[in-house]
């Protein structure tokens, strides 16, 4: 509103308003002008300028009306001017506040629209990891043995020759050490004993018997090492579960029942089992444990009609070695061989996994190929 348009800068006398009707007409005109201008306010900057133009303390329209119309008015008109001014002030303040709320709400809606999350869009897929197949087989074996009273113990992968060989009835120059050639650790001069990477988890059987009195029922899962040339069935690092049960009245029948229970739980009730005589320095008698081929069902014939490539037509697959604990071993742990007896076994985890899941190359367990790992979630 320019000064020439703003009649509030003049007094009522200058405007020729000498009657209450004239005063009311002037207020109607100002009100109409206000309503016309307030509709054009759409942002904060113009709103502040408009607010100051109408409500400013020094030169706002309402201040001018007060100074130029109300204060110098005659007593007859002052009452009318005051009443009209109050109505005008209430209307102006309400409309200015409403306009501020309107454009702020619009700004908030615009911000919400700008920042809105579209829930209809597909989310970001976060892949969920899973246990390695070897770890899954470990867990399955542990669950089976724990269910029949065994406990799980673990031990160091670096061992002394005493625990890895000698305490298991394998003296220094025993020929069986040729099959268990391993990796030796370079130790500082003056070290009390040489160190090696264990060739089986059996050392923990000795360590356990050293700290416990019978009855003892443990399985020992873990990684072991041998100096083998890598191929489809051999690796310098692989996994085993060794088992040991020692008590006062354990017989070969207890041993066979335990092993058959495990095998049928792991491969299914349809497999058949058999023992073959064998030799291990720490068991006597010793046996090799076989099961009917899980690929041909023990028939020796493949699904295509030819000879089964897994069992070579024999219908049987060797699983692991086992036997009754040799009484000589008890002498290393302070057990009375005349009072206690027990059995031990050693299971190759990688071999069991290959048989159960039809895997023909042990190397895939160590290659971290997600295309292989994703097949066993």
C-alpha atoms as a printed R data frame, in Angstrom:
    type eleno elety resid chain resno       x        y       z
1   ATOM     1    CA   UNK     A     1   0.000    0.000   0.000
2   ATOM     2    CA   UNK     A     2   1.561    3.314  -1.103
3   ATOM     3    CA   UNK     A     3   1.322    6.465   0.976
4   ATOM     4    CA   UNK     A     4  -1.046    8.003  -1.560
5   ATOM     5    CA   UNK     A     5  -3.374    5.011  -1.229
6   ATOM     6    CA   UNK     A     6  -3.090    4.822   2.514
7   ATOM     7    CA   UNK     A     7  -5.732    7.074   4.004
8   ATOM     8    CA   UNK     A     8  -4.500    6.207   7.490
9   ATOM     9    CA   UNK     A     9  -1.737    8.801   7.128
10  ATOM    10    CA   UNK     A    10  -4.421   11.548   7.158
11  ATOM    11    CA   UNK     A    11  -6.669   12.621   9.965
12  ATOM    12    CA   UNK     A    12 -10.422   12.161   9.868
13  ATOM    13    CA   UNK     A    13 -10.877   15.895   9.514
14  ATOM    14    CA   UNK     A    14  -8.634   15.950   6.457
15  ATOM    15    CA   UNK     A    15 -10.672   13.111   5.001
16  ATOM    16    CA   UNK     A    16 -13.932   14.957   5.681
17  ATOM    17    CA   UNK     A    17 -15.205   12.218   8.020
18  ATOM    18    CA   UNK     A    18 -17.421   14.028  10.475
19  ATOM    19    CA   UNK     A    19 -20.132   11.405  10.931
20  ATOM    20    CA   UNK     A    20 -20.016    7.860  12.329
21  ATOM    21    CA   UNK     A    21 -21.200    6.530   8.983
22  ATOM    22    CA   UNK     A    22 -18.232    8.148   7.279
23  ATOM    23    CA   UNK     A    23 -15.871    6.505   9.775
24  ATOM    24    CA   UNK     A    24 -17.429    3.058   9.227
25  ATOM    25    CA   UNK     A    25 -17.039    3.446   5.479
26  ATOM    26    CA   UNK     A    26 -13.354    4.245   5.866
27  ATOM    27    CA   UNK     A    27 -12.783    1.089   7.944
28  ATOM    28    CA   UNK     A    28 -14.694   -0.991   5.381
29  ATOM    29    CA   UNK     A    29 -12.364    0.339   2.701
30  ATOM    30    CA   UNK     A    30  -9.217   -0.495   4.722
31  ATOM    31    CA   UNK     A    31 -10.572   -3.941   5.489
32  ATOM    32    CA   UNK     A    32 -11.234   -4.621   1.816
33  ATOM    33    CA   UNK     A    33  -7.730   -3.460   0.920
34  ATOM    34    CA   UNK     A    34  -6.248   -5.782   3.597
35  ATOM    35    CA   UNK     A    35  -8.226   -8.780   2.363
36  ATOM    36    CA   UNK     A    36  -7.061   -8.161  -1.167
37  ATOM    37    CA   UNK     A    37  -3.403   -7.981  -0.188
38  ATOM    38    CA   UNK     A    38  -3.290  -10.859   2.301
39  ATOM    39    CA   UNK     A    39  -4.273  -13.435  -0.349
40  ATOM    40    CA   UNK     A    40  -1.027  -12.753  -2.234
41  ATOM    41    CA   UNK     A    41   1.225  -13.888   0.656
42  ATOM    42    CA   UNK     A    42   2.829  -17.283  -0.139
43  ATOM    43    CA   UNK     A    43   6.258  -17.335   1.514
44  ATOM    44    CA   UNK     A    44   7.977  -16.254   4.686
45  ATOM    45    CA   UNK     A    45   9.744  -13.211   3.245
46  ATOM    46    CA   UNK     A    46   6.588  -11.593   1.831
47  ATOM    47    CA   UNK     A    47   4.681  -12.523   4.987
48  ATOM    48    CA   UNK     A    48   7.145  -10.690   7.217
49  ATOM    49    CA   UNK     A    49   7.033   -7.612   4.973
50  ATOM    50    CA   UNK     A    50   3.229   -7.670   4.965
51  ATOM    51    CA   UNK     A    51   3.054   -8.146   8.745
52  ATOM    52    CA   UNK     A    52   5.330   -5.178   9.363
53  ATOM    53    CA   UNK     A    53   3.304   -3.043   6.928
54  ATOM    54    CA   UNK     A    54   0.094   -3.631   8.895
55  ATOM    55    CA   UNK     A    55   1.245   -4.312  12.456
56  ATOM    56    CA   UNK     A    56   4.541   -2.406  12.634
57  ATOM    57    CA   UNK     A    57   4.781   -0.256  15.771
58  ATOM    58    CA   UNK     A    58   6.113    2.844  14.011
59  ATOM    59    CA   UNK     A    59   4.498    2.951  10.580
60  ATOM    60    CA   UNK     A    60   2.103    0.046  10.454
61  ATOM    61    CA   UNK     A    61  -1.403    0.760   9.162
62  ATOM    62    CA   UNK     A    62  -2.996    0.020  12.531
63  ATOM    63    CA   UNK     A    63  -0.498    2.281  14.284
64  ATOM    64    CA   UNK     A    64  -1.291    5.095  11.817
65  ATOM    65    CA   UNK     A    65  -5.025    4.588  12.344
66  ATOM    66    CA   UNK     A    66  -4.489    4.862  16.067
67  ATOM    67    CA   UNK     A    67  -2.343    8.005  15.807
68  ATOM    68    CA   UNK     A    68  -4.248    9.796  13.054
69  ATOM    69    CA   UNK     A    69  -7.844    8.686  13.513
70  ATOM    70    CA   UNK     A    70  -8.374    7.605  17.081
71  ATOM    71    CA   UNK     A    71  -6.295   10.038  19.110
72  ATOM    72    CA   UNK     A    72  -7.348   13.318  17.415
73  ATOM    73    CA   UNK     A    73 -10.983   12.263  16.931
74  ATOM    74    CA   UNK     A    74 -13.743   14.269  18.491
75  ATOM    75    CA   UNK     A    75 -15.454   12.723  21.501
76  ATOM    76    CA   UNK     A    76 -18.467   11.885  19.354
77  ATOM    77    CA   UNK     A    77 -16.361    9.872  16.853
78  ATOM    78    CA   UNK     A    78 -13.758    8.401  19.227
79  ATOM    79    CA   UNK     A    79 -16.121    5.673  20.403
80  ATOM    80    CA   UNK     A    80 -16.902    4.587  16.839
81  ATOM    81    CA   UNK     A    81 -13.248    4.719  15.772
82  ATOM    82    CA   UNK     A    82 -12.192    2.629  18.804
83  ATOM    83    CA   UNK     A    83 -14.807   -0.027  18.164
84  ATOM    84    CA   UNK     A    84 -13.996   -0.261  14.440
85  ATOM    85    CA   UNK     A    85 -10.263   -0.283  15.139
86  ATOM    86    CA   UNK     A    86 -10.613   -3.194  17.544
87  ATOM    87    CA   UNK     A    87 -12.563   -5.205  14.980
88  ATOM    88    CA   UNK     A    88  -9.999   -4.371  12.300
89  ATOM    89    CA   UNK     A    89  -7.078   -5.318  14.568
90  ATOM    90    CA   UNK     A    90  -8.635   -8.651  15.482
91  ATOM    91    CA   UNK     A    91  -9.302   -9.466  11.826
92  ATOM    92    CA   UNK     A    92  -5.813   -8.416  10.680
93  ATOM    93    CA   UNK     A    93  -3.972  -10.360  13.402
94  ATOM    94    CA   UNK     A    94  -6.073  -13.488  12.839
95  ATOM    95    CA   UNK     A    95  -5.610  -13.435   9.072
96  ATOM    96    CA   UNK     A    96  -1.865  -12.791   9.278
97  ATOM    97    CA   UNK     A    97  -1.419  -15.669  11.721
98  ATOM    98    CA   UNK     A    98  -3.592  -17.937   9.571
99  ATOM    99    CA   UNK     A    99  -1.522  -17.061   6.524
100 ATOM   100    CA   UNK     A   100   1.691  -17.877   8.380
101 ATOM   101    CA   UNK     A   101   0.313  -21.244   9.466
102 ATOM   102    CA   UNK     A   102  -0.841  -21.967   5.917
103 ATOM   103    CA   UNK     A   103   2.470  -21.405   4.192
104 ATOM   104    CA   UNK     A   104   4.395  -23.185   6.985
105 ATOM   105    CA   UNK     A   105   2.097  -26.176   6.607
106 ATOM   106    CA   UNK     A   106   2.704  -26.066   2.876
107 ATOM   107    CA   UNK     A   107   6.457  -25.986   3.465
108 ATOM   108    CA   UNK     A   108   6.184  -28.944   5.832
109 ATOM   109    CA   UNK     A   109   4.165  -30.899   3.289
110 ATOM   110    CA   UNK     A   110   6.717  -30.112   0.605
111 ATOM   111    CA   UNK     A   111   9.533  -31.290   2.875
112 ATOM   112    CA   UNK     A   112   7.636  -34.463   3.698
113 ATOM   113    CA   UNK     A   113   7.000  -35.108   0.032
114 ATOM   114    CA   UNK     A   114  10.665  -34.511  -0.732
115 ATOM   115    CA   UNK     A   115  11.898  -36.764   2.071
116 ATOM   116    CA   UNK     A   116   9.153  -39.375   1.844
117 ATOM   117    CA   UNK     A   117  10.236  -43.001   1.837
118 ATOM   118    CA   UNK     A   118   8.418  -44.944  -0.837
119 ATOM   119    CA   UNK     A   119   7.511  -48.133   1.005
120 ATOM   120    CA   UNK     A   120   6.323  -49.722  -2.212
121 ATOM   121    CA   UNK     A   121   9.899  -49.847  -3.522
122 ATOM   122    CA   UNK     A   122  11.791  -53.107  -2.905
123 ATOM   123    CA   UNK     A   123  14.219  -52.856  -0.028
124 ATOM   124    CA   UNK     A   124  17.946  -53.423  -0.101
125 ATOM   125    CA   UNK     A   125  18.611  -57.137   0.246
126 ATOM   126    CA   UNK     A   126  21.136  -57.908   2.942
127 ATOM   127    CA   UNK     A   127  22.489  -61.417   2.385
128 ATOM   128    CA   UNK     A   128  22.325  -63.615   5.457
129 ATOM   129    CA   UNK     A   129  25.343  -65.770   6.108
130 ATOM   130    CA   UNK     A   130  25.290  -69.428   7.068
131 ATOM   131    CA   UNK     A   131  27.589  -72.001   8.572
132 ATOM   132    CA   UNK     A   132  30.157  -73.618   6.314
133 ATOM   133    CA   UNK     A   133  29.179  -77.154   5.320
134 ATOM   134    CA   UNK     A   134  32.020  -78.587   7.427
135 ATOM   135    CA   UNK     A   135  30.735  -76.666  10.449
136 ATOM   136    CA   UNK     A   136  27.224  -77.983   9.771
137 ATOM   137    CA   UNK     A   137  28.499  -81.574   9.708
138 ATOM   138    CA   UNK     A   138  30.490  -80.949  12.885
139 ATOM   139    CA   UNK     A   139  27.343  -79.707  14.596
140 ATOM   140    CA   UNK     A   140  25.275  -82.659  13.418
141 ATOM   141    CA   UNK     A   141  27.860  -85.146  14.710
142 ATOM   142    CA   UNK     A   142  28.192  -83.319  18.015
143 ATOM   143    CA   UNK     A   143  24.412  -83.317  18.484
144 ATOM   144    CA   UNK     A   144  24.237  -87.087  17.901
145 ATOM   145    CA   UNK     A   145  26.959  -87.941  20.402
146 ATOM   146    CA   UNK     A   146  25.856  -85.407  23.000
147 ATOM   147    CA   UNK     A   147  22.394  -87.007  22.899
148 ATOM   148    CA   UNK     A   148  23.913  -90.298  24.146
149 ATOM   149    CA   UNK     A   149  26.005  -88.838  26.947
150 ATOM   150    CA   UNK     A   150  29.247  -87.695  25.308
151 ATOM   151    CA   UNK     A   151  30.722  -84.259  25.977
152 ATOM   152    CA   UNK     A   152  32.689  -82.088  23.549
153 ATOM   153    CA   UNK     A   153  36.281  -81.042  24.278
154 ATOM   154    CA   UNK     A   154  38.707  -79.079  22.144
155 ATOM   155    CA   UNK     A   155  42.458  -78.652  22.238
156 ATOM   156    CA   UNK     A   156  45.451  -76.936  20.617
157 ATOM   157    CA   UNK     A   157  46.331  -77.473  16.982
158 ATOM   158    CA   UNK     A   158  50.031  -77.206  17.870
159 ATOM   159    CA   UNK     A   159  51.099  -80.235  19.893
160 ATOM   160    CA   UNK     A   160  54.199  -81.902  21.270
161 ATOM   161    CA   UNK     A   161  55.383  -85.225  19.849
162 ATOM   162    CA   UNK     A   162  54.644  -86.776  23.227
163 ATOM   163    CA   UNK     A   163  50.898  -86.121  23.081
164 ATOM   164    CA   UNK     A   164  50.602  -86.551  19.322
165 ATOM   165    CA   UNK     A   165  52.527  -89.831  19.139
166 ATOM   166    CA   UNK     A   166  54.259  -91.302  22.164
167 ATOM   167    CA   UNK     A   167  51.397  -91.199  24.682
168 ATOM   168    CA   UNK     A   168  49.260  -92.897  22.016
169 ATOM   169    CA   UNK     A   169  51.634  -95.865  21.898
170 ATOM   170    CA   UNK     A   170  53.492  -94.580  18.819
171 ATOM   171    CA   UNK     A   171  57.182  -94.423  19.812
172 ATOM   172    CA   UNK     A   172  59.686  -92.311  17.932
173 ATOM   173    CA   UNK     A   173  60.757  -94.847  15.320
174 ATOM   174    CA   UNK     A   174  57.432  -96.624  14.879
175 ATOM   175    CA   UNK     A   175  56.713  -97.129  11.130
176 ATOM   176    CA   UNK     A   176  53.147  -95.796  11.459
177 ATOM   177    CA   UNK     A   177  54.645  -92.326  11.799
178 ATOM   178    CA   UNK     A   178  55.404  -92.471   8.084
179 ATOM   179    CA   UNK     A   179  51.653  -92.238   7.402
180 ATOM   180    CA   UNK     A   180  51.340  -89.308   9.808
181 ATOM   181    CA   UNK     A   181  54.187  -87.137   8.566
182 ATOM   182    CA   UNK     A   182  53.293  -83.607   9.500
183 ATOM   183    CA   UNK     A   183  54.587  -80.047   9.779
184 ATOM   184    CA   UNK     A   184  57.049  -79.189  12.516
185 ATOM   185    CA   UNK     A   185  57.304  -75.760  14.089
186 ATOM   186    CA   UNK     A   186  60.628  -73.985  14.325
187 ATOM   187    CA   UNK     A   187  61.074  -73.272  18.036
188 ATOM   188    CA   UNK     A   188  63.737  -71.187  19.797
189 ATOM   189    CA   UNK     A   189  66.890  -72.902  20.954
190 ATOM   190    CA   UNK     A   190  66.511  -74.368  24.403
191 ATOM   191    CA   UNK     A   191  62.753  -74.941  24.064
192 ATOM   192    CA   UNK     A   192  61.652  -77.827  26.305
193 ATOM   193    CA   UNK     A   193  60.063  -79.780  23.465
194 ATOM   194    CA   UNK     A   194  59.651  -79.606  19.711
195 ATOM   195    CA   UNK     A   195  56.233  -78.604  18.394
196 ATOM   196    CA   UNK     A   196  54.213  -79.862  15.432
197 ATOM   197    CA   UNK     A   197  50.816  -79.420  13.848
198 ATOM   198    CA   UNK     A   198  48.701  -82.275  15.187
199 ATOM   199    CA   UNK     A   199  47.976  -85.124  12.809
200 ATOM   200    CA   UNK     A   200  44.750  -86.118  14.614
201 ATOM   201    CA   UNK     A   201  42.706  -84.835  17.545
202 ATOM   202    CA   UNK     A   202  43.583  -87.908  19.646
203 ATOM   203    CA   UNK     A   203  46.072  -85.927  21.794
204 ATOM   204    CA   UNK     A   204  43.079  -84.421  23.579
205 ATOM   205    CA   UNK     A   205  42.024  -87.918  24.579
206 ATOM   206    CA   UNK     A   206  45.295  -88.223  26.513
207 ATOM   207    CA   UNK     A   207  44.980  -84.729  27.971
208 ATOM   208    CA   UNK     A   208  41.414  -85.476  29.040
209 ATOM   209    CA   UNK     A   209  42.308  -88.742  30.742
210 ATOM   210    CA   UNK     A   210  45.164  -86.993  32.551
211 ATOM   211    CA   UNK     A   211  42.687  -84.624  34.182
212 ATOM   212    CA   UNK     A   212  39.657  -86.909  34.641
213 ATOM   213    CA   UNK     A   213  39.000  -90.220  36.254
214 ATOM   214    CA   UNK     A   214  36.653  -92.726  34.605
215 ATOM   215    CA   UNK     A   215  33.961  -92.654  33.397
216 ATOM   216    CA   UNK     A   216  35.134  -90.605  30.400
217 ATOM   217    CA   UNK     A   217  32.994  -90.065  27.304
218 ATOM   218    CA   UNK     A   218  34.241  -87.321  24.986
219 ATOM   219    CA   UNK     A   219  34.435  -86.380  21.348
220 ATOM   220    CA   UNK     A   220  37.157  -84.060  20.068
221 ATOM   221    CA   UNK     A   221  36.327  -82.100  16.894
222 ATOM   222    CA   UNK     A   222  38.949  -80.005  15.153
223 ATOM   223    CA   UNK     A   223  41.329  -79.333  12.287
224 ATOM   224    CA   UNK     A   224  44.343  -81.593  11.721
225 ATOM   225    CA   UNK     A   225  47.347  -81.553   9.395
226 ATOM   226    CA   UNK     A   226  49.416  -84.062   7.434
227 ATOM   227    CA   UNK     A   227  51.992  -83.618   4.706
228 ATOM   228    CA   UNK     A   228  49.795  -84.924   1.929
229 ATOM   229    CA   UNK     A   229  49.869  -83.830  -1.686
230 ATOM   230    CA   UNK     A   230  46.518  -82.148  -2.440
231 ATOM   231    CA   UNK     A   231  44.192  -83.962  -4.805
232 ATOM   232    CA   UNK     A   232  40.476  -84.778  -4.977
233 ATOM   233    CA   UNK     A   233  40.597  -86.896  -1.801
234 ATOM   234    CA   UNK     A   234  43.665  -85.583   0.078
235 ATOM   235    CA   UNK     A   235  44.568  -82.276   1.670
236 ATOM   236    CA   UNK     A   236  47.338  -81.113   4.003
237 ATOM   237    CA   UNK     A   237  44.605  -79.705   6.284
238 ATOM   238    CA   UNK     A   238  41.337  -81.481   7.023
239 ATOM   239    CA   UNK     A   239  38.929  -82.126   9.896
240 ATOM   240    CA   UNK     A   240  38.350  -84.945  12.324
241 ATOM   241    CA   UNK     A   241  36.207  -85.955  15.262
242 ATOM   242    CA   UNK     A   242  37.949  -88.353  17.608
243 ATOM   243    CA   UNK     A   243  35.852  -90.186  20.188
244 ATOM   244    CA   UNK     A   244  36.766  -91.880  23.467
245 ATOM   245    CA   UNK     A   245  34.763  -93.804  26.050
246 ATOM   246    CA   UNK     A   246  36.456  -95.350  29.118
247 ATOM   247    CA   UNK     A   247  34.753  -96.998  32.093
248 ATOM   248    CA   UNK     A   248  34.952 -100.143  34.182
249 ATOM   249    CA   UNK     A   249  32.751 -102.450  32.113
250 ATOM   250    CA   UNK     A   250  32.866 -101.229  28.498
251 ATOM   251    CA   UNK     A   251  32.865 -104.073  25.972
252 ATOM   252    CA   UNK     A   252  33.181 -104.428  22.223
253 ATOM   253    CA   UNK     A   253  29.385 -104.722  22.099
254 ATOM   254    CA   UNK     A   254  29.066 -101.246  23.648
255 ATOM   255    CA   UNK     A   255  31.455  -99.996  20.991
256 ATOM   256    CA   UNK     A   256  29.569 -101.537  18.051
257 ATOM   257    CA   UNK     A   257  26.208 -100.342  19.382
258 ATOM   258    CA   UNK     A   258  27.474  -96.775  19.752
259 ATOM   259    CA   UNK     A   259  29.000  -96.651  16.282
260 ATOM   260    CA   UNK     A   260  25.969  -98.211  14.576
261 ATOM   261    CA   UNK     A   261  23.674  -95.756  16.348
262 ATOM   262    CA   UNK     A   262  25.760  -92.827  15.102
263 ATOM   263    CA   UNK     A   263  25.936  -94.060  11.512
264 ATOM   264    CA   UNK     A   264  22.198  -94.709  11.255
265 ATOM   265    CA   UNK     A   265  21.433  -91.302  12.762
266 ATOM   266    CA   UNK     A   266  23.783  -89.593  10.310
267 ATOM   267    CA   UNK     A   267  23.095  -91.499   7.069
268 ATOM   268    CA   UNK     A   268  19.632  -92.861   7.796
269 ATOM   269    CA   UNK     A   269  18.232  -96.134   9.151
270 ATOM   270    CA   UNK     A   270  18.514  -97.919   5.810
271 ATOM   271    CA   UNK     A   271  22.318  -98.285   5.784
272 ATOM   272    CA   UNK     A   272  24.006 -101.516   6.828
273 ATOM   273    CA   UNK     A   273  27.338 -101.740   8.635
274 ATOM   274    CA   UNK     A   274  30.235 -104.129   8.965
275 ATOM   275    CA   UNK     A   275  33.631 -104.346  10.652
276 ATOM   276    CA   UNK     A   276  36.925 -105.446   9.125
277 ATOM   277    CA   UNK     A   277  40.064 -106.256  11.131
278 ATOM   278    CA   UNK     A   278  42.721 -103.584  10.978
279 ATOM   279    CA   UNK     A   279  45.626 -102.144  12.959
280 ATOM   280    CA   UNK     A   280  46.153  -98.933  14.905
281 ATOM   281    CA   UNK     A   281  48.875  -98.547  17.555
282 ATOM   282    CA   UNK     A   282  46.513  -97.110  20.171
283 ATOM   283    CA   UNK     A   283  43.662  -99.662  19.847
284 ATOM   284    CA   UNK     A   284  43.571 -103.431  20.234
285 ATOM   285    CA   UNK     A   285  41.633 -105.015  18.653
286 ATOM   286    CA   UNK     A   286  41.329 -102.511  15.817
287 ATOM   287    CA   UNK     A   287  38.744 -102.417  13.045
288 ATOM   288    CA   UNK     A   288  37.794 -100.512   9.925
289 ATOM   289    CA   UNK     A   289  34.133  -99.551   9.881
290 ATOM   290    CA   UNK     A   290  32.245  -99.803   6.566
291 ATOM   291    CA   UNK     A   291  28.708  -98.913   5.498
292 ATOM   292    CA   UNK     A   292  26.721  -99.877   2.469
293 ATOM   293    CA   UNK     A   293  27.305  -97.443  -0.368
294 ATOM   294    CA   UNK     A   294  24.916  -94.526   0.026
295 ATOM   295    CA   UNK     A   295  25.015  -93.885  -3.736
296 ATOM   296    CA   UNK     A   296  24.048  -97.318  -5.068
297 ATOM   297    CA   UNK     A   297  22.296  -98.617  -1.962
298 ATOM   298    CA   UNK     A   298  24.886 -101.377  -1.562
299 ATOM   299    CA   UNK     A   299  24.159 -103.007  -4.917
300 ATOM   300    CA   UNK     A   300  27.418 -101.969  -6.559
301 ATOM   301    CA   UNK     A   301  25.451 -100.866  -9.643
302 ATOM   302    CA   UNK     A   302  24.963  -97.212 -10.533
303 ATOM   303    CA   UNK     A   303  21.642  -95.724 -11.585
304 ATOM   304    CA   UNK     A   304  22.773  -95.920 -15.215
305 ATOM   305    CA   UNK     A   305  23.363  -99.652 -14.996
306 ATOM   306    CA   UNK     A   306  27.162  -99.578 -14.838
307 ATOM   307    CA   UNK     A   307  29.514 -100.172 -11.951
308 ATOM   308    CA   UNK     A   308  29.101  -97.670  -9.128
309 ATOM   309    CA   UNK     A   309  32.055  -95.300  -9.310
310 ATOM   310    CA   UNK     A   310  31.934  -94.508  -5.583
311 ATOM   311    CA   UNK     A   311  32.280  -98.018  -4.166
312 ATOM   312    CA   UNK     A   312  33.909  -99.521  -7.298
313 ATOM   313    CA   UNK     A   313  31.165 -102.138  -7.420
314 ATOM   314    CA   UNK     A   314  31.884 -103.493  -3.935
315 ATOM   315    CA   UNK     A   315  28.688 -102.112  -2.426
316 ATOM   316    CA   UNK     A   316  30.614 -100.973   0.677
317 ATOM   317    CA   UNK     A   317  32.406  -97.742   1.567
318 ATOM   318    CA   UNK     A   318  35.064  -97.432   4.257
319 ATOM   319    CA   UNK     A   319  34.135  -94.772   6.809
320 ATOM   320    CA   UNK     A   320  36.711  -94.685   9.595
321 ATOM   321    CA   UNK     A   321  38.969  -96.657  11.911
322 ATOM   322    CA   UNK     A   322  38.230  -97.568  15.495
323 ATOM   323    CA   UNK     A   323  38.814 -100.157  18.192
324 ATOM   324    CA   UNK     A   324  39.205 -100.924  21.879
325 ATOM   325    CA   UNK     A   325  41.765  -98.737  23.626
326 ATOM   326    CA   UNK     A   326  45.138 -100.515  23.855
327 ATOM   327    CA   UNK     A   327  45.970 -101.180  27.534
328 ATOM   328    CA   UNK     A   328  49.409  -99.637  26.924
329 ATOM   329    CA   UNK     A   329  47.770  -96.232  26.497
330 ATOM   330    CA   UNK     A   330  46.338  -96.372  30.020
331 ATOM   331    CA   UNK     A   331  49.871  -96.512  31.392
332 ATOM   332    CA   UNK     A   332  50.549  -92.984  30.093
333 ATOM   333    CA   UNK     A   333  47.601  -91.499  32.003
334 ATOM   334    CA   UNK     A   334  47.743  -93.447  35.248
335 ATOM   335    CA   UNK     A   335  44.688  -95.639  34.652
336 ATOM   336    CA   UNK     A   336  44.678  -99.247  35.868
337 ATOM   337    CA   UNK     A   337  44.375 -101.308  32.695
338 ATOM   338    CA   UNK     A   338  43.042 -104.237  34.735
339 ATOM   339    CA   UNK     A   339  40.071 -102.241  35.973
340 ATOM   340    CA   UNK     A   340  39.057 -100.065  33.032
341 ATOM   341    CA   UNK     A   341  38.357 -100.614  29.374
342 ATOM   342    CA   UNK     A   342  37.144  -98.420  26.563
343 ATOM   343    CA   UNK     A   343  36.940  -97.729  22.869
344 ATOM   344    CA   UNK     A   344  38.141  -94.967  20.554
345 ATOM   345    CA   UNK     A   345  37.387  -93.930  16.998
346 ATOM   346    CA   UNK     A   346  38.463  -91.294  14.520
347 ATOM   347    CA   UNK     A   347  36.035  -89.885  11.946
348 ATOM   348    CA   UNK     A   348  37.059  -87.798   8.940
349 ATOM   349    CA   UNK     A   349  34.519  -84.972   8.759
350 ATOM   350    CA   UNK     A   350  35.393  -83.996   5.200
351 ATOM   351    CA   UNK     A   351  34.903  -87.584   4.041
352 ATOM   352    CA   UNK     A   352  31.511  -87.875   5.732
353 ATOM   353    CA   UNK     A   353  30.399  -84.583   4.180
354 ATOM   354    CA   UNK     A   354  31.533  -85.747   0.733
355 ATOM   355    CA   UNK     A   355  29.641  -89.016   1.077
356 ATOM   356    CA   UNK     A   356  26.447  -87.522   2.455
357 ATOM   357    CA   UNK     A   357  26.207  -84.621   0.004
358 ATOM   358    CA   UNK     A   358  27.727  -86.225  -3.110
359 ATOM   359    CA   UNK     A   359  30.840  -84.038  -3.268
360 ATOM   360    CA   UNK     A   360  33.726  -85.509  -5.272
361 ATOM   361    CA   UNK     A   361  36.552  -83.051  -4.507
362 ATOM   362    CA   UNK     A   362  37.758  -82.234  -0.986
363 ATOM   363    CA   UNK     A   363  39.428  -79.050  -2.230
364 ATOM   364    CA   UNK     A   364  36.106  -77.222  -2.615
365 ATOM   365    CA   UNK     A   365  35.814  -77.066   1.183
366 ATOM   366    CA   UNK     A   366  38.808  -74.714   1.311
367 ATOM   367    CA   UNK     A   367  38.293  -72.530  -1.769
368 ATOM   368    CA   UNK     A   368  35.660  -70.156  -0.303
369 ATOM   369    CA   UNK     A   369  33.671  -70.291  -3.538
370 ATOM   370    CA   UNK     A   370  30.258  -68.836  -2.686
371 ATOM   371    CA   UNK     A   371  28.699  -70.662  -5.618
372 ATOM   372    CA   UNK     A   372  29.472  -73.894  -3.772
373 ATOM   373    CA   UNK     A   373  28.750  -72.614  -0.260
374 ATOM   374    CA   UNK     A   374  25.305  -71.254  -1.205
375 ATOM   375    CA   UNK     A   375  24.171  -74.781  -2.023
376 ATOM   376    CA   UNK     A   376  24.260  -75.604   1.709
377 ATOM   377    CA   UNK     A   377  22.477  -72.739   3.522
